Amino acid sequence: MNGSYSAFPSGMAGVALLLLRISTGLVLAVGCETVISLSAASRYALYSLAAVIVVGVLARPAAIIAAVIIALAADTTSDTPCLALGFHALVAIALAMMGAGAYSIDARWFGRRVIHLGD
């Protein structure tokens, strides 16, 4: 089933996934932090998750966690920010479905490899 698409797309698709990761990280770091009152430890965890998503380390599980956090933040806000955060939760879900792309640490860790078998 892997014949029609790349696991870590590069080119314009890779740049688009990089922009999605940056957008999701910024929403976590700026949007959710301003909406929800957080303790220092929670703020540190939120910023760490945003950094993990932006650099693309285990991007799929991190994006799922981000989608849940953004949806919870949307649940605690008024109408207009709730709608905007809801859309950003959909972006995080799309990122979880697509993966990190070629311009990520995941691509370096889990990318294509050539296996040479001995004689």
C-alpha positions as CSV (number, residue, x, y, z in Angstrom):
1,M,0.0,0.0,0.0
2,N,3.0,2.3,0.2
3,G,3.5,2.4,-3.6
4,S,1.5,5.6,-4.4
5,Y,2.8,8.0,-1.7
6,S,5.9,8.8,0.2
7,A,6.1,8.2,3.9
8,F,8.1,11.5,4.3
9,P,7.2,13.7,1.4
10,S,9.7,16.3,0.4
11,G,9.4,19.3,-2.0
12,M,6.3,21.5,-1.7
13,A,4.4,18.8,0.3
14,G,7.3,18.7,2.8
15,V,7.3,22.5,3.2
16,A,3.5,22.4,3.6
17,L,3.9,19.9,6.5
18,L,6.6,22.0,8.0
19,L,4.2,25.0,8.0
20,L,1.5,22.9,9.5
21,R,3.9,21.8,12.3
22,I,4.9,25.5,12.9
23,S,1.3,26.6,13.0
24,T,0.3,23.9,15.4
25,G,3.3,24.6,17.6
26,L,2.5,28.3,17.7
27,V,-1.2,27.7,18.5
28,L,0.0,25.5,21.5
29,A,2.6,28.0,22.7
30,V,0.7,31.2,22.2
31,G,-3.0,30.5,21.7
32,C,-3.7,27.8,24.4
33,E,-1.4,29.5,26.9
34,T,-3.3,32.7,26.7
35,V,-6.7,31.0,26.9
36,I,-6.1,28.6,29.8
37,S,-4.5,29.6,33.1
38,L,-1.6,27.3,33.6
39,S,0.8,26.5,36.3
40,A,4.5,26.8,35.6
41,A,4.9,23.1,35.1
42,S,2.0,22.9,32.8
43,R,3.3,25.9,30.8
44,Y,6.7,24.1,30.5
45,A,5.0,20.9,29.3
46,L,3.0,22.9,26.7
47,Y,6.0,24.7,25.4
48,S,7.9,21.4,25.2
49,L,5.1,19.8,23.3
50,A,5.1,22.8,20.9
51,A,8.9,22.4,20.4
52,V,8.6,18.7,19.8
53,I,6.0,19.3,17.1
54,V,7.9,22.1,15.4
55,V,11.1,20.0,15.0
56,G,9.2,16.9,14.1
57,V,10.0,14.4,16.9
58,L,7.4,11.7,17.1
59,A,5.1,14.1,15.3
60,R,2.1,11.8,15.0
61,P,1.6,11.1,18.7
62,A,2.5,14.6,19.6
63,A,0.0,16.0,17.1
64,I,-2.8,13.8,18.6
65,I,-1.9,15.1,22.1
66,A,-1.9,18.7,20.7
67,A,-5.3,18.2,19.1
68,V,-6.7,17.1,22.4
69,I,-5.2,20.0,24.3
70,I,-6.4,22.5,21.6
71,A,-9.9,21.0,21.7
72,L,-9.9,21.3,25.5
73,A,-8.8,24.9,25.3
74,A,-11.5,25.6,22.7
75,D,-14.1,24.1,25.2
76,T,-13.1,26.7,27.8
77,T,-13.3,29.9,25.6
78,S,-16.1,32.1,24.2
79,D,-17.6,31.8,20.7
80,T,-15.0,33.4,18.4
81,P,-11.8,31.9,19.9
82,C,-13.6,28.6,20.3
83,L,-14.2,28.4,16.6
84,A,-10.6,29.4,15.7
85,L,-9.2,26.9,18.2
86,G,-11.5,24.2,16.8
87,F,-10.1,24.8,13.3
88,H,-6.6,24.5,14.7
89,A,-7.5,21.2,16.3
90,L,-8.5,20.0,12.9
91,V,-5.1,21.1,11.6
92,A,-3.4,19.1,14.3
93,I,-5.5,16.0,13.4
94,A,-4.5,16.4,9.8
95,L,-0.9,16.7,10.9
96,A,-1.3,13.5,12.9
97,M,-2.7,11.7,9.8
98,M,-0.1,13.0,7.4
99,G,3.1,12.7,9.5
100,A,6.0,15.0,9.9
101,G,7.3,15.2,6.3
102,A,10.9,15.1,5.0
103,Y,12.1,18.2,6.9
104,S,11.8,16.7,10.4
105,I,13.8,14.6,12.8
106,D,11.3,11.7,12.3
107,A,12.4,11.5,8.7
108,R,16.1,11.2,9.8
109,W,15.2,8.6,12.4
110,F,12.6,6.5,10.5
111,G,13.3,7.4,6.9
112,R,14.1,5.0,4.1
113,R,17.1,2.8,4.6
114,V,19.1,0.5,2.4
115,I,19.6,-2.9,4.0
116,H,22.6,-4.9,2.6
117,L,22.4,-8.6,3.1
118,G,25.6,-10.5,3.5
119,D,26.8,-13.0,0.9
